[in-house]
């Protein structure tokens, strides 16, 4: 065989071997791709219901967002403002250039440092400038609430849901009733305090009358001291009366003794005078 033929044979042998190797690798790669394709197809078939559910949920969320947008309407999410207690106004760094119009009523929410809103109340536009709006509250301000309205960020809305508006109106009515009841209770407490003070004053006056003291100068001794002194005087008088009674009783006994002595002496004298009287009465014997 010619040398060229031998070379071609060797080349063909290596080419066939290389082709066989590449073909085997191609079959292996194709098998792997077919396996991944089957897995992806199975995964897609399993994910298809979830995808349909997710699309339905997305549409429902979009519809809910539209409904909530209709309920809440327009809003200003983060505006810097401050409530001025002296004038009772809310000053906001937003005005006509931000879409605020005159004679507009906006529902305000104060934002804390974490961005959580807290409902404050409805405010009416009082003064409007391009970059500043002064609001007047459309509700009765309670002093306890003003201390919580610090300078910071505010969120304003042109509308709130009717259910929330009804609830807020009910709560404000309850607060009005509670404030009126508190005023009555405070008035009643003041009346009770005045009565207690008057009772204490009367008690002090009665105690001063009984025990002495008080604001008089000189201070009176008091009824108890007077009664005690009168009792002492009465006791002294009773002792004096008892002494006099004893003296009278002693004198009476002495008088009776003297009378008895006199009677005895008189009897003795009569017995002595009887013979003499008889002699005088018969002188002729």
C-alpha positions as CSV (number, residue, x, y, z in Angstrom):
1,X,0.0,0.0,0.0
2,X,1.2,3.5,-0.7
3,X,2.3,5.7,2.2
4,X,-0.5,8.2,1.4
5,X,-3.1,5.5,1.7
6,X,-1.7,4.5,5.0
7,X,-1.8,8.1,6.3
8,X,-5.4,8.5,5.1
9,X,-6.3,5.3,6.8
10,X,-4.8,6.5,10.1
11,X,-6.5,9.8,9.7
12,X,-9.9,8.2,9.0
13,X,-9.4,5.9,12.0
14,X,-8.8,8.8,14.3
15,X,-11.6,10.8,12.7
16,X,-13.9,7.8,13.2
17,X,-12.8,7.4,16.8
18,X,-13.3,11.1,17.4
19,X,-16.7,11.1,15.8
20,X,-17.7,8.1,17.9
21,X,-16.6,9.9,21.0
22,X,-18.4,13.1,20.0
23,X,-21.5,11.1,19.1
24,X,-21.5,9.4,22.4
25,X,-21.1,12.7,24.2
26,X,-23.8,14.2,22.1
27,X,-26.2,11.4,22.9
28,X,-25.4,11.8,26.6
29,X,-25.9,15.6,26.5
30,X,-29.1,15.1,24.5
31,X,-30.3,12.7,27.1
32,X,-29.6,15.2,29.9
33,X,-31.3,18.0,28.1
34,X,-34.3,15.7,27.4
35,X,-34.4,14.9,31.1
36,X,-34.3,18.5,32.1
37,X,-36.9,19.3,29.5
38,X,-39.2,16.7,31.0
39,X,-38.6,18.0,34.5
40,X,-39.2,21.6,33.4
41,X,-42.4,20.5,31.6
42,X,-43.6,18.6,34.7
43,X,-42.7,21.6,36.8
44,X,-44.5,24.0,34.4
45,X,-47.6,21.7,34.5
46,X,-47.5,21.8,38.3
47,X,-47.0,25.5,38.4
48,X,-49.7,26.3,35.8
49,X,-52.6,26.1,38.4
50,X,-50.5,28.2,40.9
51,X,-49.8,30.7,38.2
52,X,-53.5,30.9,37.4
53,X,-54.3,31.4,41.0
54,X,-51.6,34.0,41.4
55,X,-53.0,35.9,38.4
56,X,-56.5,35.7,39.9
57,X,-55.1,37.0,43.2
58,X,-53.3,39.8,41.4
59,X,-56.5,40.9,39.7
60,X,-58.4,40.7,42.9
61,X,-55.7,42.7,44.7
62,X,-55.8,45.3,41.8
63,X,-59.6,45.5,42.1
64,X,-59.3,45.9,45.9
65,X,-56.7,48.6,45.4
66,X,-59.1,50.4,43.0
67,X,-61.9,50.1,45.5
68,X,-59.8,51.3,48.4
69,X,-58.5,54.2,46.2
70,X,-62.1,55.2,45.6
71,X,-62.8,55.0,49.3
72,X,-59.8,57.0,50.3
73,X,-59.5,59.1,47.2
74,X,-56.6,61.5,46.9
75,X,-53.9,61.9,49.5
76,X,-50.7,63.7,50.4
77,X,-48.5,61.0,51.9
78,X,-45.7,62.9,53.8
79,X,-46.0,66.6,54.4
80,X,-44.1,68.6,57.1
81,X,-46.5,70.5,59.4
82,X,-47.0,71.7,62.9
83,X,-50.0,72.4,65.1
84,X,-50.0,75.8,66.8
85,X,-51.9,75.6,70.1
86,X,-52.1,79.4,70.6
87,X,-53.9,80.0,67.3
88,X,-55.5,76.5,67.1
89,X,-54.3,76.0,63.5
90,X,-52.3,73.4,61.6
91,X,-49.6,74.9,59.4
92,X,-48.5,72.6,56.5
93,X,-45.6,73.1,54.1
94,X,-47.8,72.4,51.1
95,X,-50.2,74.6,49.2
96,X,-51.9,75.2,45.9
97,X,-48.9,74.0,44.0
98,X,-49.4,70.6,45.6
99,X,-53.0,70.4,44.6
100,X,-54.7,71.8,47.7
101,X,-57.7,74.0,47.0
102,X,-59.5,76.5,49.0
103,X,-62.7,75.5,50.9
104,X,-61.3,71.9,51.0
105,X,-61.7,69.6,54.0
106,X,-58.9,67.2,54.6
107,X,-58.6,64.3,57.0
108,X,-55.2,64.5,58.7
109,X,-53.0,61.7,60.1
110,X,-49.9,62.3,62.1
111,X,-46.9,60.0,61.3
112,X,-44.6,58.8,64.0
113,X,-40.8,58.2,63.5
114,X,-41.6,54.7,62.2
115,X,-44.1,56.1,59.6
116,X,-47.2,54.7,61.4
117,X,-50.2,57.1,60.9
118,X,-52.5,58.1,63.8
119,X,-55.8,59.8,63.0
120,X,-56.1,63.4,64.3
121,X,-59.3,64.8,62.7
122,X,-60.8,66.8,59.9
123,X,-59.3,70.2,59.0
124,X,-60.7,73.0,56.8
125,X,-58.5,75.2,54.7
126,X,-58.3,78.6,56.3
127,X,-55.5,80.3,54.4
128,X,-54.0,79.0,51.2
129,X,-50.6,80.0,49.6
130,X,-48.6,78.3,46.9
131,X,-46.3,76.4,49.4
132,X,-48.2,76.9,52.7
133,X,-51.6,76.0,54.0
134,X,-53.2,77.0,57.3
135,X,-55.9,74.7,58.5
136,X,-58.6,75.2,61.1
137,X,-59.9,72.1,62.9
138,X,-63.5,71.0,62.1
139,X,-63.8,69.3,65.4
140,X,-63.6,70.3,69.1
141,X,-60.0,70.2,70.3
142,X,-59.4,68.5,73.6
143,X,-56.4,69.9,75.7
144,X,-55.1,66.4,76.3
145,X,-54.7,65.7,72.6
146,X,-52.7,68.9,71.7
147,X,-49.7,67.7,73.7
148,X,-49.4,64.7,71.4
149,X,-49.4,66.7,68.1
150,X,-45.8,67.4,67.7
151,X,-44.1,69.0,64.7
152,X,-43.3,66.4,62.1
153,X,-44.8,64.6,59.1
154,X,-48.5,64.6,58.4
155,X,-50.6,62.6,55.9
156,X,-53.7,64.3,54.4
157,X,-56.6,62.6,52.6
158,X,-59.6,64.1,50.9
159,X,-61.8,61.2,52.0
160,X,-62.0,58.4,54.5
161,X,-64.4,55.4,54.3
162,X,-67.9,56.0,55.5
163,X,-67.7,53.3,58.1
164,X,-64.7,54.9,59.6
165,X,-66.3,58.3,59.5
166,X,-69.4,57.0,61.3
167,X,-67.2,55.3,63.9
168,X,-65.2,58.5,64.4
169,X,-68.4,60.5,64.7
170,X,-69.7,58.1,67.3
171,X,-66.4,58.2,69.3
172,X,-66.5,62.1,69.2
173,X,-70.1,62.0,70.5
174,X,-69.0,59.7,73.3
175,X,-66.1,62.0,74.1
176,X,-68.5,65.0,74.3
177,X,-70.7,63.1,76.7
178,X,-67.7,62.0,78.7
179,X,-66.4,65.6,78.9
180,X,-69.7,66.9,80.0
181,X,-69.9,64.2,82.6
182,X,-66.4,65.0,83.7
183,X,-67.3,68.7,84.1
184,X,-70.3,67.8,86.2
185,X,-68.3,65.4,88.3
186,X,-65.6,68.1,88.8
187,X,-68.3,70.7,89.7
188,X,-69.8,68.1,92.1
189,X,-66.4,67.5,93.6
190,X,-65.8,71.2,94.1
191,X,-69.2,71.5,95.8
192,X,-68.4,68.5,98.0
193,X,-64.9,70.0,98.8
194,X,-66.5,73.3,99.8
195,X,-69.0,71.5,102.0
196,X,-66.3,69.5,103.6
197,X,-64.2,72.6,104.2
198,X,-67.3,74.4,105.7
199,X,-67.9,71.3,107.9
200,X,-64.3,71.3,109.1
201,X,-64.6,75.0,109.9
202,X,-67.8,74.4,111.8
203,X,-66.2,71.5,113.6
204,X,-63.2,73.6,114.5
205,X,-65.6,76.4,115.8
206,X,-67.5,73.9,117.9
207,X,-64.3,72.4,119.2
208,X,-63.1,75.9,120.1
209,X,-66.4,76.6,121.8
210,X,-66.0,73.4,123.8
211,X,-62.2,73.3,124.5
212,X,-61.3,76.9,124.0
213,X,-58.8,78.4,121.6
214,X,-59.8,79.8,118.2
215,X,-58.9,83.1,116.5
216,X,-60.2,85.3,119.3
217,X,-57.8,87.4,121.4
218,X,-57.8,86.5,124.2
219,X,-59.0,83.0,123.4
220,X,-62.0,81.9,125.4
221,X,-61.5,79.0,127.8
222,X,-64.3,77.0,126.3
223,X,-67.5,75.4,127.5
224,X,-65.7,72.4,128.9
225,X,-63.5,74.5,131.1
226,X,-66.5,76.7,132.2
227,X,-68.5,73.6,133.0
228,X,-65.6,72.1,134.9
229,X,-65.1,75.3,136.8
230,X,-68.8,75.4,137.6
231,X,-68.7,71.8,138.7
232,X,-65.8,72.6,141.0
233,X,-67.7,75.6,142.4
234,X,-70.8,73.5,142.9
235,X,-68.7,70.8,144.6
236,X,-67.2,73.5,146.9
237,X,-70.7,74.8,147.6
238,X,-72.0,71.3,148.3
239,X,-69.1,70.8,150.8
240,X,-69.9,74.1,152.4
241,X,-73.6,73.2,152.6
242,X,-72.7,69.8,154.1
243,X,-70.4,71.5,156.6
244,X,-73.2,74.0,157.6
245,X,-75.7,71.1,157.9
246,X,-73.3,69.3,160.2
247,X,-72.8,72.5,162.3
248,X,-76.6,73.0,162.4
249,X,-77.1,69.4,163.4
250,X,-74.4,69.8,166.1
251,X,-76.1,73.0,167.2
252,X,-79.5,71.4,167.3
253,X,-78.1,68.5,169.4
254,X,-76.5,71.0,171.7
255,X,-79.8,72.9,172.0
256,X,-81.7,69.7,172.8
257,X,-79.0,68.9,175.4
258,X,-79.4,72.3,176.9
259,X,-83.2,72.0,176.9
260,X,-82.9,68.7,178.6
261,X,-80.5,70.2,181.2
262,X,-82.8,73.1,181.7
263,X,-85.8,70.7,182.2
264,X,-83.8,68.8,184.8
265,X,-82.8,71.9,186.6
266,X,-86.3,73.2,186.5
267,X,-87.6,69.9,187.9
268,X,-85.0,70.0,190.7
269,X,-85.8,73.6,191.5
270,X,-89.5,72.8,191.7
271,X,-88.9,69.9,194.1
272,X,-86.9,72.2,196.4
273,X,-89.4,75.0,196.3
274,X,-92.5,72.8,197.0
275,X,-92.0,72.6,201.0
276,X,-91.5,76.3,201.1
277,X,-94.6,77.0,199.1
278,X,-96.6,74.7,201.4
279,X,-95.3,76.5,204.5
280,X,-96.2,79.9,203.1
281,X,-99.6,78.7,202.1
282,X,-100.6,77.6,205.8
283,X,-99.2,80.1,208.3
284,X,-101.8,79.3,211.1
285,X,-100.7,75.9,211.8
